[in-house]
Amino acid sequence: MGKVSRVITSLLDGFFQYTKVGAHDRGASFHLFILLINVVASVWPMVCYVVFAGNVHVVFWMGMIPQYTNLLVPVAFTALNFGISFFQCFSLKPETAKIACFFLFMSVGSVLVAAGAKVLLTAQEVTEELIYECGHTTMTNRIQDEWEQLHIFYDICKAKEGQRPDFVQQCPGFDEIYADNIYAKYIEDLEFDYGCQGFCRHWQLPLFNQNANPGTRCASALAEEVDRVGNLVGAPTLATGALTCLVGVMLSGYDHL
């Protein structure tokens, strides 16, 4: 253990000397350094928050978990900043300071690891639901049923009009029947946002967007989007939390704290 502590101390001393800050420094430089880390660590989550905040499909299938996770990163690092400042207000014994830093960094890191893992797990569950269980779960079945009803309405419209209108909303009575139907509106958004057609089944005729890609079913397009969100939000958050825990472990073995 003593050898490990000496290695950690040597590494951190070299790092602090290079950056001109020190974990034992009570001046403003160390606080500014920690604040800089906070800003750097929060940039990507804030970008993701802005990008995905208006994505109705992410909210529809994953809820607010990705957004809360994005906001959690700057909140967690702000708490870390305040915790370090709090400890520096008191003259703690070296062993006490090591234990305090260890638990502070481990607590913040563990929260971030758990949040990142939750996003990844949710993304995986939703992706599998859309790809392998489409039509057999509550939400996918509800949307597929709505798509079937719209398809039947479209066929009846074709029989009455003598030809198939370009868009289902051109059929007489569409506004009266579907004006307040959120699932019909959602299917329309899917077709235009992802250029897809059908929901659970492949190679279906489009209802709203005649320029949709015949080879892309909407459930598959959604699964790709959800998987992308999991990778962009969950994985970096988990990695940031793991790195924070590692720093806590290293500080617990640092002799000059």
C-alpha positions as CSV (number, residue, x, y, z in Angstrom):
1,M,0.0,0.0,0.0
2,G,2.9,2.4,0.8
3,K,4.4,1.8,-2.6
4,V,1.1,2.5,-4.3
5,S,0.7,5.7,-2.3
6,R,4.2,6.8,-3.3
7,V,3.4,6.3,-7.0
8,I,0.1,8.2,-6.7
9,T,1.8,11.0,-4.8
10,S,4.6,11.2,-7.4
11,L,2.0,11.3,-10.3
12,L,-0.2,13.9,-8.6
13,D,2.8,16.1,-7.6
14,G,4.0,16.1,-11.2
15,F,0.5,17.0,-12.4
16,F,0.0,19.8,-9.9
17,Q,3.5,21.2,-10.5
18,Y,2.8,21.2,-14.3
19,T,-0.6,22.9,-13.9
20,K,0.6,25.3,-11.1
21,V,-2.1,24.2,-8.8
22,G,-2.2,21.9,-5.8
23,A,-4.8,19.9,-3.9
24,H,-3.3,21.3,-0.7
25,D,-3.4,24.9,-2.0
26,R,-5.9,27.1,-0.3
27,G,-5.6,29.9,-2.8
28,A,-7.8,30.8,-5.7
29,S,-5.8,28.9,-8.3
30,F,-7.1,25.5,-7.2
31,H,-10.7,26.7,-7.0
32,L,-10.4,28.1,-10.5
33,F,-8.9,24.8,-11.7
34,I,-11.8,22.8,-10.3
35,L,-14.3,25.3,-11.8
36,L,-12.6,24.9,-15.2
37,I,-13.0,21.1,-14.9
38,N,-16.7,21.7,-14.0
39,V,-17.2,23.8,-17.1
40,V,-15.3,21.4,-19.4
41,A,-17.3,18.4,-18.1
42,S,-20.6,20.2,-18.4
43,V,-20.2,21.4,-22.0
44,W,-21.2,18.1,-23.7
45,P,-24.2,17.4,-21.4
46,M,-25.5,20.9,-22.1
47,V,-25.1,20.5,-25.8
48,C,-27.1,17.2,-25.6
49,Y,-29.7,18.9,-23.4
50,V,-30.3,21.6,-26.0
51,V,-30.3,19.2,-28.9
52,F,-32.6,16.7,-27.4
53,A,-34.9,19.0,-25.3
54,G,-37.2,19.6,-28.3
55,N,-37.1,16.0,-29.6
56,V,-40.6,14.7,-29.0
57,H,-39.6,11.2,-30.0
58,V,-36.9,11.0,-27.3
59,V,-39.4,12.2,-24.6
60,F,-42.1,10.0,-25.9
61,W,-40.1,6.8,-25.6
62,M,-37.5,7.6,-22.9
63,G,-39.2,10.2,-20.8
64,M,-37.1,12.9,-19.2
65,I,-34.3,10.6,-18.0
66,P,-31.8,11.8,-20.7
67,Q,-32.5,15.4,-19.9
68,Y,-32.3,15.0,-16.2
69,T,-29.0,13.1,-16.7
70,N,-27.6,16.0,-18.8
71,L,-28.6,18.5,-16.1
72,L,-27.2,16.2,-13.4
73,V,-23.6,16.6,-14.6
74,P,-23.2,20.3,-13.9
75,V,-25.2,20.0,-10.7
76,A,-23.0,17.2,-9.5
77,F,-19.8,19.0,-10.3
78,T,-21.1,22.2,-8.6
79,A,-21.7,20.1,-5.5
80,L,-18.2,18.8,-5.8
81,N,-16.8,22.4,-6.0
82,F,-18.7,23.4,-2.9
83,G,-17.6,20.3,-1.1
84,I,-14.0,20.9,-1.8
85,S,-14.4,24.6,-0.7
86,F,-16.1,23.4,2.5
87,F,-13.2,21.1,3.4
88,Q,-10.7,23.8,2.7
89,C,-12.3,26.1,5.2
90,F,-11.2,23.7,8.0
91,S,-7.7,22.6,8.9
92,L,-8.3,18.9,8.6
93,K,-5.7,16.3,9.5
94,P,-4.2,14.6,6.4
95,E,-5.9,11.3,7.1
96,T,-9.2,13.0,7.7
97,A,-8.8,15.0,4.5
98,K,-8.1,11.9,2.5
99,I,-11.2,10.1,3.8
100,A,-13.3,13.2,3.2
101,C,-12.1,13.6,-0.4
102,F,-12.5,9.9,-1.1
103,F,-16.2,9.9,0.0
104,L,-16.9,13.2,-1.7
105,F,-15.5,12.1,-5.1
106,M,-16.9,8.6,-4.8
107,S,-20.4,9.9,-4.0
108,V,-20.5,12.3,-6.9
109,G,-18.9,9.8,-9.2
110,S,-21.3,7.0,-8.2
111,V,-24.3,9.2,-8.8
112,L,-23.1,9.9,-12.3
113,V,-22.2,6.3,-13.0
114,A,-25.7,5.3,-11.9
115,A,-27.4,8.0,-14.0
116,G,-25.4,7.1,-17.1
117,A,-26.1,3.4,-16.6
118,K,-29.8,4.2,-16.3
119,V,-29.8,6.0,-19.6
120,L,-28.0,3.2,-21.4
121,L,-30.3,0.6,-19.9
122,T,-33.4,2.5,-20.8
123,A,-32.1,3.0,-24.3
124,Q,-31.4,-0.7,-24.6
125,E,-34.8,-1.7,-23.3
126,V,-36.7,0.7,-25.7
127,T,-34.5,-0.3,-28.6
128,E,-35.3,-4.0,-28.1
129,E,-39.0,-3.2,-27.6
130,L,-39.1,-1.4,-30.9
131,I,-37.1,-3.9,-32.9
132,Y,-38.0,-7.3,-31.5
133,E,-41.3,-6.7,-29.6
134,C,-43.0,-4.2,-31.8
135,G,-46.8,-4.7,-31.5
136,H,-46.5,-6.8,-28.4
137,T,-45.9,-4.1,-25.8
138,T,-48.4,-1.6,-24.6
139,M,-47.1,1.5,-26.4
140,T,-46.0,-0.1,-29.7
141,N,-49.3,-2.0,-29.8
142,R,-51.2,1.3,-29.3
143,I,-49.4,3.0,-32.2
144,Q,-49.6,0.0,-34.5
145,D,-53.4,-0.2,-33.9
146,E,-53.7,3.5,-34.7
147,W,-51.7,2.9,-37.9
148,E,-54.0,0.0,-38.8
149,Q,-57.1,2.2,-38.3
150,L,-55.7,5.0,-40.4
151,H,-54.8,2.5,-43.1
152,I,-58.4,1.1,-43.1
153,F,-59.7,4.7,-43.2
154,Y,-57.5,5.4,-46.2
155,D,-58.7,2.3,-48.1
156,I,-62.4,3.2,-47.4
157,C,-61.6,6.7,-48.7
158,K,-60.0,5.3,-51.8
159,A,-63.1,3.1,-52.5
160,K,-65.5,6.1,-52.0
161,E,-63.4,8.6,-54.0
162,G,-62.5,6.2,-56.8
163,Q,-58.8,6.8,-56.3
164,R,-56.3,7.1,-53.5
165,P,-55.6,10.7,-52.4
166,D,-51.9,11.6,-52.1
167,F,-52.3,12.0,-48.3
168,V,-54.7,10.5,-45.9
169,Q,-55.6,13.9,-44.4
170,Q,-57.1,14.8,-47.8
171,C,-59.8,12.2,-47.3
172,P,-63.3,13.7,-46.4
173,G,-63.9,13.6,-42.7
174,F,-60.3,13.2,-41.7
175,D,-60.2,16.4,-39.6
176,E,-63.4,15.6,-37.8
177,I,-62.2,12.1,-36.8
178,Y,-58.5,12.6,-36.2
179,A,-58.3,16.3,-35.2
180,D,-57.6,15.6,-31.6
181,N,-56.0,12.2,-32.0
182,I,-52.4,12.5,-30.6
183,Y,-51.4,9.1,-31.9
184,A,-52.4,9.9,-35.5
185,K,-50.4,13.2,-35.2
186,Y,-47.5,11.3,-33.8
187,I,-47.5,8.9,-36.8
188,E,-47.5,11.9,-39.1
189,D,-44.5,13.3,-37.3
190,L,-42.7,10.0,-37.6
191,E,-43.2,9.8,-41.3
192,F,-41.9,13.3,-41.9
193,D,-39.1,13.4,-39.3
194,Y,-37.6,10.0,-40.3
195,G,-38.8,9.5,-43.8
196,C,-40.3,6.2,-42.7
197,Q,-43.5,4.3,-43.4
198,G,-45.5,1.8,-41.5
199,F,-44.7,1.2,-37.9
200,C,-44.1,-2.4,-36.9
201,R,-44.3,-3.9,-40.4
202,H,-41.9,-3.3,-43.2
203,W,-42.8,-2.2,-46.8
204,Q,-46.1,-0.5,-45.9
205,L,-47.6,2.3,-47.9
206,P,-47.1,5.8,-46.4
207,L,-50.1,7.6,-44.9
208,F,-48.9,11.2,-44.7
209,N,-45.5,11.5,-46.5
210,Q,-45.4,10.1,-50.0
211,N,-41.7,10.7,-50.2
212,A,-41.0,8.4,-47.3
213,N,-38.3,5.6,-47.8
214,P,-40.1,2.3,-48.6
215,G,-37.4,0.3,-46.9
216,T,-37.5,2.1,-43.6
217,R,-40.2,1.2,-41.0
218,C,-40.8,3.8,-38.3
219,A,-40.1,1.5,-35.4
220,S,-36.6,0.8,-36.7
221,A,-35.9,4.5,-37.3
222,L,-37.0,5.2,-33.7
223,A,-34.8,2.4,-32.4
224,E,-31.7,3.9,-34.1
225,E,-32.6,7.3,-32.6
226,V,-33.0,5.9,-29.1
227,D,-29.8,4.0,-29.3
228,R,-28.0,7.1,-30.5
229,V,-29.3,9.1,-27.5
230,G,-28.2,6.3,-25.1
231,N,-24.6,6.4,-26.6
232,L,-24.4,10.2,-26.6
233,V,-25.8,10.9,-23.2
234,G,-25.4,7.7,-21.1
235,A,-21.9,6.6,-22.1
236,P,-20.2,9.9,-21.5
237,T,-22.0,10.4,-18.2
238,L,-21.0,7.0,-17.0
239,A,-17.4,7.5,-18.1
240,T,-17.3,10.9,-16.3
241,G,-18.6,9.3,-13.1
242,A,-16.0,6.5,-13.3
243,L,-13.2,9.0,-13.8
244,T,-14.5,11.0,-10.8
245,C,-14.4,7.9,-8.7
246,L,-10.8,7.2,-9.9
247,V,-9.8,10.7,-8.8
248,G,-11.3,10.1,-5.4
249,V,-9.3,6.8,-5.1
250,M,-6.1,8.6,-6.1
251,L,-6.6,11.5,-3.7
252,S,-7.1,9.0,-0.9
253,G,-3.6,7.8,-1.5
254,Y,-2.1,11.2,-2.0
255,D,0.4,12.1,0.9
256,H,0.4,15.9,0.3
257,L,-3.3,16.5,0.7
